[in-house]
Amino acid sequence: MEGSSKWDYVRVMSERYQSACRKEKRLILDELEKNLKVHRKSAIRSLNSSKTKKPKESRGRRRIYNDFVIQHLKRLWLDMGQLCSRRMKKAMPRWIVHYDVPEVTKLLLLQMSKTTIDVYLRPYKAQYRRHWNSGTRADKYIKTMIPLKPLDYNVRSVGHVEADTVHHCGGSLSGAYAITLTVTDVLSGWTECRAMWGKSSFGVTTCMIDIEQNLPFKLHTICTDNGNEFLNHQFLRYLQDREEKVSLKRGRPYRKNDQCYVEQKNFTHVRELFGWDRLDKKELIEVMSDIYRNEWALLQNLFYPQMKLEYKTRVGAKYKRKYSEPQTPLERVLASPDVSPDCKEKLRQLEQTLNPFELKKTIETKLKIINKLLQKTEGEAI
């Protein structure tokens, strides 16, 4: 006999037991002892306790968000690129307008707090494994021409950027493969990426020209690591042979924190998109740059809020950090007085015409093209 059926049986027998005489009670106990195969004292306790036993009630506050809302919260979190709760809370109004879901569910999703989002998403949080491959090689002669001075992180204007390269080499640095150039503005967090074939000064200069044409502000300073793709005469001439020169600075060797703003974008803007697989087919470069230039740049700069570290203080053996409220790079660019009003108006109109879910679908379609090219390469190798 199952637990629920057993309890129903005991409750029925208890009603008979309470109104029965002494002789009938003895017969009821004999029947209960035989059917349930329990001790006589246990049967008496069951019959007496069932009279006063109350049904279990759920403790705590009544549940506000049902499984349907949690399912859409998870789906929205995945579509938004698995943001943290603070950034997701900030970005939710921009995304929810284009999300196909009933209005009641939209209101429930918008009223969720950061803590509630964390609680419901905890079982779904993904874990990523980082791969450490370094392709940085320094030119000792050219290093003496460029000052060893990382950017001052207390910059007050846009146009001071950090640049770095990401190698899509898989597990081996040998041979030719795709490389991504990442450029991040320190103040606004505006990030642009471009793909190139192999590591060369010509490739970095060409990608930098393309990136500069798509930036909503003028360049003033570029801070890089000590790789020879940046520290070369061709790249220096590109920055110096112009009316408004752009200063080039380099960080200290083996100190990634000197380029901390672009180093974190190497994961969020490059690895999360293309992973750590080896991309060694030259036809992929144009498709990768097309994704970077169009959908990916618009999605990251217009719809993904970012938090910036305001200050940190040491308390004993630990550091206490204070972060700003999440803002998109677009919001920080619009708040900057160094950007022209015409450019700001164009950016506002551009944001109103875009749908982040459509951008995600276009990216997935182009990623399928890349996967087909890679599978074709593997089939030819076999």
C-alpha positions in Angstrom: 0.0 0.0 0.0 1.4 3.4 -1.0 1.9 6.3 1.4 -1.1 8.4 0.2 -3.4 5.4 0.1 -2.2 4.3 3.6 -2.9 7.7 5.0 -6.5 7.8 3.5 -7.1 4.3 4.9 -5.9 5.4 8.4 -8.1 8.5 8.3 -11.2 6.6 7.5 -10.5 4.0 10.2 -9.8 6.8 12.7 -13.3 8.2 12.2 -14.8 4.8 12.9 -12.5 4.3 15.9 -13.4 7.6 17.6 -17.1 6.9 17.6 -16.9 3.1 18.3 -17.4 1.3 21.6 -14.7 -0.6 23.4 -15.4 -3.9 21.7 -15.5 -2.3 18.2 -12.3 -0.5 18.9 -10.6 -3.8 19.6 -11.8 -5.2 16.3 -10.7 -2.1 14.4 -7.3 -2.4 16.0 -7.1 -6.0 15.0 -8.0 -5.2 11.4 -5.5 -2.3 11.2 -2.7 -4.4 12.7 -3.4 -7.1 10.2 -3.7 -4.9 7.1 -0.8 -2.5 7.8 1.4 -5.1 9.5 2.3 -2.7 12.4 2.5 -3.1 16.1 -0.7 -2.6 18.1 0.6 0.5 19.9 1.7 2.0 16.6 -1.8 1.5 15.3 -3.3 3.2 18.3 -1.0 6.2 17.9 -1.8 6.4 14.2 -5.6 6.4 14.8 -5.3 9.0 17.6 -2.9 11.3 15.8 -4.8 11.3 12.5 -7.7 13.1 14.4 -5.6 16.2 15.1 -3.1 16.1 12.3 -3.3 19.0 9.9 -2.4 19.0 6.3 1.1 20.4 5.5 1.2 24.0 4.4 4.0 25.6 2.5 6.0 28.0 4.6 7.3 31.4 3.6 6.0 33.9 1.1 3.7 32.8 -1.7 5.6 32.1 -4.9 5.3 35.0 -7.4 7.1 33.5 -10.5 5.8 30.3 -11.9 7.7 27.8 -14.0 6.6 29.5 -17.2 8.2 32.8 -16.2 11.4 31.0 -15.0 11.6 29.1 -18.3 11.5 32.4 -20.2 14.0 34.0 -17.8 16.4 31.2 -18.7 15.8 31.5 -22.4 16.2 35.3 -22.2 19.4 34.9 -20.3 20.8 32.6 -22.9 19.8 34.9 -25.7 21.4 37.9 -24.0 24.7 36.1 -23.8 24.6 34.8 -20.2 25.0 38.2 -18.5 25.4 38.7 -14.8 22.3 39.7 -12.8 23.2 43.4 -12.5 23.9 43.8 -16.2 20.9 41.7 -17.2 18.6 43.8 -14.9 19.9 46.9 -16.6 19.6 45.5 -20.2 16.2 43.9 -19.7 14.0 46.9 -20.8 16.0 47.1 -24.0 15.6 43.5 -24.9 12.1 42.7 -23.5 10.5 45.1 -26.0 11.5 42.7 -28.8 10.9 39.5 -26.9 7.8 37.5 -28.0 6.1 36.7 -24.8 2.7 37.7 -23.1 2.6 41.1 -21.5 2.0 39.7 -18.1 5.2 37.7 -18.3 7.1 40.8 -19.5 6.0 42.7 -16.4 7.0 39.8 -14.1 10.5 39.6 -15.8 11.0 43.3 -15.5 10.1 43.5 -11.8 12.6 40.8 -10.8 15.4 42.0 -8.7 19.1 41.1 -9.2 19.0 38.7 -6.3 15.9 36.9 -7.6 17.5 36.5 -11.0 20.6 35.0 -9.4 18.5 32.5 -7.4 16.5 31.2 -10.4 19.5 31.1 -12.7 21.9 29.4 -10.3 21.1 25.9 -11.7 21.7 27.0 -15.3 24.9 29.0 -14.9 27.5 27.8 -17.3 31.1 27.2 -16.4 33.9 28.1 -18.8 37.4 26.8 -19.0 40.1 29.3 -20.0 42.9 28.4 -22.4 46.2 30.1 -22.0 48.1 30.5 -25.2 50.4 33.5 -25.8 51.8 34.5 -29.1 53.4 37.8 -28.0 57.0 38.3 -29.2 58.8 41.5 -28.5 61.2 43.4 -30.8 64.0 44.7 -28.5 65.1 47.5 -30.8 61.6 49.1 -31.5 60.8 48.8 -27.8 63.3 51.5 -27.0 61.4 54.0 -29.3 58.1 53.6 -27.5 57.7 54.8 -23.9 57.0 52.2 -21.2 54.0 53.9 -19.9 50.6 52.3 -19.5 47.4 54.3 -19.8 46.2 56.3 -16.8 43.0 54.6 -16.0 41.5 57.8 -14.6 40.9 59.1 -18.1 38.1 61.7 -18.5 37.5 61.6 -22.2 36.8 59.0 -24.9 39.5 58.2 -27.5 42.0 56.5 -25.2 42.0 52.9 -26.2 43.7 49.6 -25.5 44.5 47.1 -28.3 45.4 43.4 -28.2 45.3 40.3 -30.4 43.6 37.0 -29.9 45.0 33.8 -31.6 42.6 31.3 -32.9 45.2 28.6 -33.0 43.6 25.8 -31.1 46.4 24.1 -29.1 49.3 24.9 -31.4 50.9 28.2 -32.4 52.5 26.7 -35.5 51.4 27.5 -39.0 49.0 30.2 -40.2 45.6 30.8 -38.7 43.1 33.6 -37.9 43.8 36.3 -35.4 41.4 38.9 -34.0 42.4 42.4 -33.2 40.4 43.8 -30.3 40.3 47.6 -29.5 38.5 48.9 -26.4 37.9 52.4 -25.2 38.9 52.9 -21.6 36.2 55.4 -20.6 33.1 54.1 -22.5 34.0 50.4 -23.0 33.2 50.7 -26.7 34.8 47.7 -28.4 35.5 46.9 -32.0 37.1 43.7 -33.3 38.4 42.6 -36.7 39.9 39.4 -38.0 43.2 39.0 -40.0 45.2 36.2 -41.5 48.4 35.6 -39.5 50.2 38.0 -37.3 51.8 40.9 -39.2 52.2 44.6 -39.0 50.3 45.0 -42.3 47.3 43.1 -41.0 47.2 45.0 -37.7 47.4 48.4 -39.6 44.7 47.4 -42.0 42.3 46.3 -39.3 43.1 49.4 -37.3 42.2 51.6 -40.2 38.8 49.8 -40.6 38.1 50.0 -36.8 39.0 53.7 -36.7 36.4 54.4 -39.4 33.7 52.8 -37.4 34.4 54.4 -34.0 32.1 57.2 -32.9 35.0 59.3 -31.6 38.6 60.3 -32.5 41.6 58.3 -31.4 44.1 60.1 -29.0 46.1 57.3 -27.4 46.6 53.6 -28.1 48.1 51.3 -25.4 49.3 47.9 -26.4 51.4 45.0 -25.1 55.0 44.3 -26.3 54.2 42.2 -29.3 56.0 42.9 -32.6 52.6 43.2 -34.4 52.2 46.6 -32.7 55.8 47.6 -32.0 57.0 48.1 -35.7 57.7 51.0 -38.0 54.6 50.5 -40.2 52.2 50.8 -37.3 54.1 53.8 -35.9 54.0 55.6 -39.3 50.2 55.0 -39.5 49.8 56.7 -36.1 52.3 59.6 -36.6 51.8 60.5 -40.3 48.6 62.5 -39.8 47.5 66.0 -38.8 46.4 64.9 -35.3 48.9 62.4 -34.2 48.0 59.4 -32.0 50.4 58.6 -29.2 51.4 54.9 -28.8 52.2 53.5 -25.3 53.1 50.1 -24.2 52.5 48.2 -20.9 55.1 46.4 -18.8 56.1 42.9 -20.0 54.2 40.1 -18.3 51.7 42.6 -16.6 48.3 41.9 -18.2 46.7 44.4 -15.8 48.3 47.2 -17.8 45.8 46.3 -20.5 43.0 45.0 -18.3 40.2 46.6 -20.2 41.0 44.9 -23.4 42.1 41.7 -21.8 38.6 41.1 -20.4 37.1 41.8 -23.8 39.2 39.1 -25.3 36.9 36.6 -23.6 33.5 38.3 -23.7 33.8 39.6 -27.3 36.0 37.0 -29.0 36.1 33.7 -27.1 32.4 33.6 -26.3 31.7 34.0 -30.0 34.3 31.8 -31.7 35.6 29.7 -28.8 39.1 28.1 -28.7 38.9 26.1 -31.9 41.6 26.4 -34.5 40.5 28.6 -37.4 43.0 27.9 -40.1 41.0 28.5 -43.3 41.6 31.8 -45.0 38.0 32.1 -46.3 36.9 32.5 -42.7 38.5 36.0 -42.3 36.0 37.9 -44.3 33.0 36.2 -42.6 34.5 36.8 -39.1 35.2 40.5 -39.9 31.7 40.8 -41.3 30.2 39.5 -38.0 32.5 41.7 -35.9 31.9 44.8 -38.0 28.1 44.6 -38.2 25.9 42.5 -35.8 28.4 41.8 -33.1 29.6 45.4 -32.6 26.0 46.7 -32.6 24.9 44.0 -30.1 27.7 44.5 -27.7 28.0 48.3 -27.8 24.3 49.1 -27.9 22.5 46.4 -25.9 25.0 44.9 -23.3 25.5 47.1 -20.2 28.9 47.0 -18.5 30.1 47.8 -15.0 33.2 49.9 -14.3 35.3 49.7 -11.1 35.0 53.1 -9.3 37.4 52.4 -6.5 38.7 49.7 -4.2 39.9 49.8 -0.6 41.9 47.3 1.4 40.1 45.9 4.5 42.5 43.6 6.3 43.6 40.9 3.9 40.8 41.6 1.4 39.8 44.3 -1.1 36.4 46.0 -1.0 35.4 47.0 -4.5 32.8 49.6 -5.6 31.3 49.3 -9.1 29.2 51.8 -11.0 25.7 51.1 -12.2 25.6 49.1 -15.4 25.6 51.2 -18.5 25.9 50.3 -22.2 28.9 51.8 -24.1 26.4 53.7 -26.1 25.1 55.4 -23.0 28.6 56.4 -21.9 29.4 57.7 -25.4 26.2 59.8 -25.4 27.1 61.3 -22.1 30.6 62.3 -23.3 31.0 66.0 -24.3 33.8 65.0 -26.7 31.4 63.3 -29.2 29.6 65.6 -31.7 25.8 66.1 -31.4 25.3 64.8 -35.0 27.1 61.6 -34.2 25.0 61.2 -31.0 21.8 61.7 -32.9 22.8 59.1 -35.5 23.5 56.6 -32.7 20.1 57.2 -31.0 18.3 56.7 -34.3 20.3 53.5 -35.0 19.4 52.0 -31.6 15.7 52.5 -32.3 15.8 50.7 -35.6 17.6 47.6 -34.2 16.2 44.4 -32.7 18.8 42.4 -30.6 17.0 39.1 -31.2 17.3 39.6 -35.0 21.0 40.5 -34.6 21.5 37.2 -32.6 19.7 35.2 -35.4 21.9 36.8 -38.1 25.0 35.9 -36.1 23.9 32.3 -35.7 23.3 32.1 -39.4 26.8 33.4 -40.2 28.3 31.1 -37.6 26.8 28.1 -39.5 28.7 29.2 -42.6 31.9 29.1 -40.6 31.1 25.7 -39.2 30.4 24.3 -42.7 33.8 25.7 -43.9 35.6 24.1 -41.0 33.8 20.7 -41.5 34.7 20.8 -45.2 38.3 21.3 -44.3 38.2 18.4 -41.9 36.6 16.2 -44.6 39.3 17.1 -47.1 42.0 16.3 -44.6 40.5 12.9 -43.9 
